[in-house]
């Protein structure tokens, strides 16, 4: 099945590209979600007319994500956690905890964009990668510190 991508999909191509995909993937995912349209003459001519606006939109999004990545790279966030004997954590620090900490600083980041191989289970400083878009990545500094006891 030939489709024209309406947005960039890392595993397939960039917005405006005509790609061949499996019938089920096209019918069940790309077309219903509005990520692609059928590649027929009418749609191809329509996409050619819209190509300039698609490229402008992609460039604008890239600039916004790049500026956000710069701001996030400058942040250093402390996350207080409960600790037991010998500074062992009760539980762990997950991408949800990091997303909440980033949100408390005034930035809204989807927790699925925070790339962690496994949760943090120790005190200390960590660098956590965030994939804002297929082309833009940021690294944020996280300090896991013991929570002040009351």
WOQUI-V364335 format. One record per run of one state. SS is the DSSP state (helix for helix, strand for strand, loop for the rest). FROM is the first residue (numbers start at 1). LEN is the number of residues. If there is no record, write none. Layout:
BEGIN
ss->(SS	SS)
from->(FROM	FROM)
len->(LEN	LEN)
END
This chain:
BEGIN
ss->(loop	strand	loop	strand	loop	strand	loop	strand	loop	helix	loop	strand	loop	helix	loop	strand	loop	strand	loop	helix	loop	strand	loop	strand	loop	helix	loop	helix	strand	loop	strand	loop	strand	loop	strand	loop)
from->(1	2	6	9	10	13	14	18	21	23	31	36	39	41	75	76	82	83	84	85	88	89	90	93	94	95	105	111	114	116	120	121	124	132	137	147)
len->(1	4	3	1	3	1	4	3	2	8	5	3	2	34	1	6	1	1	1	3	1	1	3	1	1	10	6	3	2	4	1	3	8	5	10	4)
END
